[in-house]
Amino acid sequence: MTDISSNLPTDFKAALKEGKSSLMWVGILMAIVGAIAIIFPFAATVTTNYMVGFLFLFSGALGVWHSFAIKGTGPFFGALLMGLITVVAGVFLLANPLEGILLLTLTVGIVFIFEGAYQIFAAFELRPTKGWGWMLVSAVISIAAGLLIVSKLPGTSLFVLGLIMGINFLSTGLSMIMLSKAVGDTQDGTA
């Protein structure tokens, strides 16, 4: 078996080995949360909407507060306006969860489409390089997912965000579990 940590800097290898147990438990918890979100995508979607709403509200309030420390009329009003817009976005998401979910889902679909378009450009730029086809496949999948999300609105908006969050948490959790196992399987002399 190949030592996964043989190509890592010594400090990073030591930190991974020292924290492998907590890495494993965090991975297990993330995988469980991801599986729950996949099983209950509507609840995960609503939770995501409220989390984003609270984050916008909090960061917008900090932006408004910070704007008063800025010298100069233009920069002050720019920072104040950005902070107020962020506060309004947060209030909107919290006060109108169904409309907020729809807008967030639309945003995700559009981002997937633009990400796919960029990946197509990047794939053809990398074309002589080995593996460029994987970038192209990823691009096609991103665009297809984005178009599917956008074309099925508003019906998909009630579960897409939760499903995407669930898949992300599950895959991240599984990767953390596998990394902790790989680090645990390395020989102590390789650190």
N, C-alpha and C positions, 0 to 999 in steps of 0.2 A: 504494500500500500504506500502511495506517495505521501510524504510528510507535507501537509498543507502549509505549515508554518515555516518551511525551509527558505522561502523567498521573502519572508517578512522581516523588517528590522527587529533587532534583538529586544528592544523595549516593548514593542508591540506584541511580540511573541510571549514575553513574560507576562504582560498584562492580560492577554487572552487566556493563558494557562491559569493564572491566578483567579480570574473571574469566570472560568468555564462553568462552574456550578450555577452561578446567578444567570449567566447567559442562557443556559439550558432552561431554567425556570421561567425566565422572561419569554423565551421562545415558546414554551409550552402554553403560557398564559395568552400570548398573542395569537397562537394557533387556535386556542379555544374561543377567544373573542371573535376571530375571523370566521370560524365555523358557525358560531351563533349568529353572526351578521348575515352569513349566507343563508342560514335556515330561516331567519326572520329579517328579510331585507327591508320591509317597510319600517320597522322599528329602528333599524340601523340608519335608514335614510332620514327619518325625523330627528334622530340623535345628531347626525352629521349637520343637518340644517341648524339646529340649536347651537351646536358647538361653533360653527362658522359665525353665526349671528353674535354670540357672546365674544368671540375673538375680534370681530370687526368693531363691536361696541367698545371693548376695552382698548384696543389699539387706537381707535379714533379719538377716544377721550384723552389718551396719552398724547396723541398728536396735537390736539387742541391745546392742552396744557403746555406742551413744549413750544408751541408757536409763540407764546408770550415771552419766551426767552430769546427770540430771534430779533436781531437788530436789522433795521431797514424795512421800509414799507412793503416793497414787492415780495421779498422772501417771507415776511410775516404773514401777509394775506394769502400767499400761496400755501404755506404750511397750515394756516388756519382753515382754508377752504378744503384742503385734502383731509384734514382731521374731521371736519364737519361732514363731508361726503361719506367718510368711512363710518361715522356714528350713525348717519341716516341709513346706510346700507345695513348695519347691524340691527337697528330698530326695525327696519322693514322685514328682515328675515325672522326676527323674534315675534313680531306682531302678525305677520302673514305667513305662517309656515308652509301652507300649500303652494302659494305663489313663489315663495322663496325656494322651495324644493324644485319647482318647475324651472326657475331661472338658473339655479345651480346645475341642474341636469343639462339644460341647454348649453351652459358654459362648458361642461365636461365634454359634451358631444363636439362642440366647435374646437376645443383644444385638441381632441383626438384627431380631427380632420386636419388641422394645421400641423400637428406633430407628424402625421403620416405624410403630408406633402413635403415637409422638411426632410424626412427620412428617405423619400424617393430621390430627392435632389442629392442627398448625401450618398445614397447607394450608387447612383450613377457616377458620382465623383470618385468613389472608391472602386469602381467596376473592375479594374485590372487586379485589385487586391483579392486574395483568397478570402472567402466568406462574405463578399459583398451581397450575395443573394439573400443571406439571412436578414440583412438590413432592409432589403426590398420586400421580403415576406412580412416583416414587422410593419413596414409602411402600409402595405395593402390591408393587413389586419386592423391597424389603427384607423385607417380611413373607413373601412367597412363598419367597424364598431361605432365610429362617430356618426356615420350616415344612418345606421340602424337606430341609434339613440335619438337623433334629431328627427328622423322620419316617423318615429312611433310616439312622439310627444303628443299630448300630455300623458298618455297611458303608461309609458315607461318611467315617468318621473317619480312614481311612488315607490319604485324598488331599485332602480339602477344605481343610485349613489350608495345605498346600503350594500348592494351586491359587489360593487367595485371596491368599497372599503373592506368588505369581508374577504375578498380574494387577496387584496393587498396585505391585510393583517395575517391571513393564513400562510401566504407564501413567505412573508418576512419571518413569521414564527418558525416555519419549517426550516428556513435557511439558517436561523440562529441555532436551532436544535442540531442540525447537521454540522455546523461550524463548531459547536461546543463538543460534539462527539469526535470530530476530526482532530481538534486540538487535544482532547483527552487521549487519543490514540497515539499521539506523537511520543517519541522517546524523550525522557528527561534530559538526556545529554545534548539534545539539539537546541536548547534554549540558550 
